[in-house]
Amino acid sequence: MRAFCAPFAQDALFAPRGLLLLAGLLALPALAESEPGLGNPGTSAEISFRATALLHAADEPAAASWEGASAFDAMATIPWKRGSWTALLETGRGAGYGEHLPTLSGLYDDADDDPSIHVTEFYFDAPASEGRIGFEVGKLDLTARLESPACGRWDGAGFHSTGFVHSLAVAYPDPGPGGTLRVRPTGATTLSLGWASADASWERPFSRPFVWAQLEFARAHARRPGTWVVHAWRNGSDHERLDLPGTTTGAGWGAGVSGIQEVGGNAAFFLRAGLQREEIYAVGQSFSGGVMLSGTAFRRPHDEAGVAIGVARPGGPFATAAHAAGRVPADERHIEAYYRVNIGGGWSLSPHMHWITNPQGERSGDDARVFGVLTSWEG
């Protein structure tokens, strides 16, 4: 997850607008008390630890490089009225692998390189039951909401490349003030409308909004669950145009469709496609898909394996700029395979391999091969 300082640790929150917004956030949960159809989950707490090491293999041994990262998360949920308060605290070290090997699809580049303990999320959630309206409000991380029901994860650690966990065609804002309104017209359909500060600003939270809409379908095929999502978004922060360097323009936008479907009793697959405004973002279109298998077939029911392939297609302005600089633009292709071993006691070990052609959307002639291992604990 992307993590920034807790809102109450920022001086901006104590500005007049910040105080007014904080008062509103604290008052809104009272509305949930008059909503009789909303559920109320019990108190819960989760703690997790992750550590990863990555090795970039090269034809010349002296050119090989490695990077490590670690993260510690603690989440607590406490029921209140007809909903619940949730807080997520994080700390970590290591900035992922982007400095050694820049790519469009990402290699653990969501690592949290902030050793101080900070609040990534703090929000009130009034869940929506069928035929009712629910909402969330507070400090939100949209990577856990927008497009996430259909991300490339299934029953475990999942894929390690950012491009297989989240859509490359969504310009997520950093965690900050925001809210989500959810409507469930049927038990299998959920409509979500969301707002957040595109600049994660508590002093001027409404000046540059990030707004999004998402329609989620829960669909069973042959009695196996699946989730399919259609979404669209608009990022209101200032952007520099790729086709007009030095020129700042208005909002970015994008849309996409994605889904994850269980098949049989021991497998699932995911598909994803998205596009975004090419004049602003390097990736104009992205596509990915993958398969995940449980270890039941070889008597390891708690293990998991997966393989996925993704394509990040540079937009027209990015390609034009590359040509002007004497480079040859090309689609970046990323293949990842992993196997997660359940050691027991909440521990797991997951070796993974990445093969990337045309890193950063340029035909350099050098494919990238990266090997890694992730260990994690959840309790």
N, C-alpha and C positions, 0 to 999 in steps of 0.2 A: 504494500500500500504506500501511497505517497503521504508523507507526514510533515506537518509544520507545527510551529509552536501553538500551545493551547490558546484559545481566544482570550481567556481571562489573563493571560500572561503578556498580551500585546497592549502597548500604550494606547493604540488607536481605539480600543474598545471603550476607553474611558472618555473619549470625545463625546459630545452631545448626541450625535447620531448613533454611536455605538451603545450608549446607555439606553437610548430609546429602543433600539433593536433588541438589546438584551431583555428589557422589560417586556417587550412583546413576545419574545421566545418563551419566557417564563410564564406568561399569562395564557398563551394559547392552549397548553395541555388541559386547562380547566374545561375547555369545550368538550373534551372527550367524555366527561362525566355524564353528559346528557345524551350520549350516543349508545343506546342499550345493546346494539348488536355487536359491539366490538369485543374481541377476546382480550384476555389479560394473562400473559405468560408468567410463569413463576420466576423467582430469583435464580440467576445462574451466573457462573463465572468460568472463563476459559483462559488458559495460559498456554502459549506456544513459543517454541524456540526454533530457529532455522539457521543453519550455517552451510555455506556452499563454497566450493573451490572450482575454478575454471582454468583450463589449460588451452592456449591457442597453439595448435601444432603448426609448424612451418617446415618447408623443405630444408632450410638451413637450421640446424639445432640452435645456433646462436640467436636466431630471430624469434624463437618461441618465447611466449610470455604467459604469465598466470596472474590471476586476481582472486581474492577471497572476499566474502561478505558474510555478515551475521546479523540477526535481528531477533528481538524479544518483544512479544506482544502480550498484553493482558486486557481482556474484555470483561466487563461486568454489566449485567442487566438487572434492574430492580423494578418490580411492578409499582405503578402509581396510578390511582383512579382506574380508568378503563384502558390504560395503555402501559407503557414502561419507559424508563430512562435507560439509556445505554451509553457507556463511556469506553473508549478504546485508547489505551496508552501504549506507546511504542518507543523503542530505542534501538539503535543499530550502528554498525560500522561497515565501511566498504561501499564504494559507489558503483558497483556493478562492473560491466566489462566494456562500456561504451568508449572509454578513453583509449583502450588498447585496440579495439576493433569497432569503429563506428559502423552501424548498420541502420537500415530503415525499420527492420522488424524487431530489433532490440534483443539484448542478451542480459537478462536479469538487471535491466536498467531501472527497475522500480525499487532497487535496494535503498534502504533508509540509512543514509550516511550522516546520522545525527546521534552522537553518543548520549546526549541529554534525554531524560525521560520527558516526553511531550504527549499532548492529547491530540490524536489524529481525528477522532470523532467524539461528539457529545451531543446527543439528540433525544427528543421525545418521539415515540412511535405509537400511534393509535392504529392498529391494523384494521384492514377493511375486510369485513365478512361479506358473503353474497348479498347483493342488493344494497349494500351500505357504502359509505364513504370513509376512507381512512386517510391519515396524513403522517408525515414526518417533518420535524422542524428542529433546527439547531446547527451545529457544525457537522457538515456532511462530506463524505468522500464519494464522489459520483462514480468512481470506478467499481464500487460495490453495488451500483444500482442501474445505471444506464447501460443496457446491453448485457449486463452480467448474468441474467438467468440462463443465457445460452452460451456462456463462455466455455472454453475448452478444458473443463475440469469435471471430474466424475469420480466420486467416492475416494478422494485422496489428494495427493500432492499435485497431480496433473502435470501439465507442461511447464517448462521453465522460461521459454521465450515469451517476451511480452506480446508479440504478435499472435500467439495462440491462446493467450489468457484474456486479452482485451482486443477490441477492434483497432486497427491502425488508422481507421478513417473516423475517429472521434477525437477531437481536441479537448480532452478533459481538463477542466480547471483544477487548480490546487484545492485541497480541502479548505472549506470556509463556510460562511453563512449560506443557508439555503433551506429549501422546503420542497416537499413532494406531496401531491394530492393523488390519491389512488381511488379508483372506482371499480367495483367488481359487478358488472351487470349479470354475470353468470358465475358459477363456481369454477369454470375453466378459463375465463377471460378476465384480464385485468388491464385497465387503462390507467397509465401514470402520466401526470403532467408535473414537470419539475422546474424549479428556478434555483439559481445559485449566483453568487458574485463571481463573474469571470476572472476578476483579479484577486479573489479571496480577500477582499477588503472589508474590514469591520467598520471603518470610518465612513466609507461611501459604498455601502453594499448594493445599492440599487442603480448606481451610475452606469455600470457596464454589466448587464445581466447575461448569464448563460441560461438559456431556456431549452427545454427538451420535452418531447412527447414519445411515449412508448406504448405499444399494444402487444400484450403478452398472451399467448395461447398455450394452455396446458392440454396436451393431446396424447391420448393413449393409443398405441398401435399394437394390435395383438396382445392387449392387456399389459403392455410395457409403457412406462411413462416417458413423455417427451415434452420439451418446452421450445416454442418458436416465438421469435420476437421481431417486430418491425419498429424501427425508431427513426427519429429525425431530431436535429439539434441546431442551435444557432449560438455562436460565441461572440459576444458583443465587445470584447476587448480590442484594443488597437493592434493592427497587424501590419507588417511591412510586406509590400507586394514583391513577389519573386520576379514578375515581368517588368517591374519599374523599381529597381533598387534605389533605396533612399526615400521612397514614397510610402507614407503611411495611409492605409485605407481602413475601411470599416470592418464589419463583422465577417467572420467565417461561418460556414454552414456545412452540413453533411447529412447523410441518411444511410441506412443499411438494413439488412435482414440477416438473421442468424438463428441457429437452432441446434439443439442437442436431443438425441433420441436413443433410448435404450432398445437394444435388439437381443432376442434370446434372453437368457438370464445372466450372461456373463460378459456382455459387450455393449458398447455404446459408440455412436459416431456424432461428430459435430460438423456443421457447415457454416460459413460466414462470408458475406460480401458487403462491401461498403464503398462509398465515394464521398469526396469532400471538395471544397472549392480549390481549384488548382492554382489560382493566382496567388494564394496565400500559403498553402501547405505543399511540401515536397511530394508526399504520397497523394496522388489523385484518386487511385482506386486500389482496393486491397481485396484479396480472396484467400481463404484458407479452409482446410478441412482435415479431419483426422479420425482415428479409430482408437478406442481404449478397451483393453481386455482385462478381466480379473484373472487371478491365478488359479481359479478352480480347476481348470483343465489339467493342470499338473500338480494338483493337491496342495496348492498354496492359496486358499480362498481369500486371504487378506492381502496378497500381493496385487500389483497392478502394472500393466505395461501399456505403452501408447506410442503411436507414430503419427506424425502430422506433416503436411506440406503447405506452405503459404507463398503467395506472390504479392509483392509490393510494387505497384506500377507507378512510376513517377509521372507527374502531370506535365502538360505541354510547356508551361513557362520554365519549369525546372529543367526539362530537356533542352530548351532553347538556350538557357544560361550555360548548361554543360557544354553544348556545342560551341558556344562563343568562347569558352575557356579552353577549348581544344580537347575536351573529354567526350567520350561516347556514352550517352545514357542508355540504360537497359533495365529491364525488370529484375528486381532482386528476388531470388528464390531461396527459400529457407526450409530445410528438412530437419526435423527433430525426432529422436527416438529416446525413450526412457524406460527404465524398469524400477519400480519401487518395491523394496523388500521390507515387509513388516517384521521388525526385530522383536517386538513385544514391549509391554510396559509403556506404550505410547510412542516409542521410538520407531523411526523408519529410516532407511538408507536408499537413495535414489540416484544411481549413475545415469548420465544422459549424454547424448552425442548430437552435435549440430553440424550441418553441412550447408554453407551459404555461398551461392554464386552471385556475382555482381554486387558485392557489398556496397551499400550506400547508393544503389541505383546507377552504378557506373561500371562499364565493361573494362575492368582492369586486367583481366586475364588470370587473376589469382583467386581461386576459390578459397574460402575460409573453412577450416576444420577446427571445431572446439569440442573438448571433452570436459565433463564436469561431474561432480558428485555433490549431492545435497543430503544433509542429515537434518532431521526435524523431530521435534517432540511436542506432543499435545497432551494437556491434562485438564 
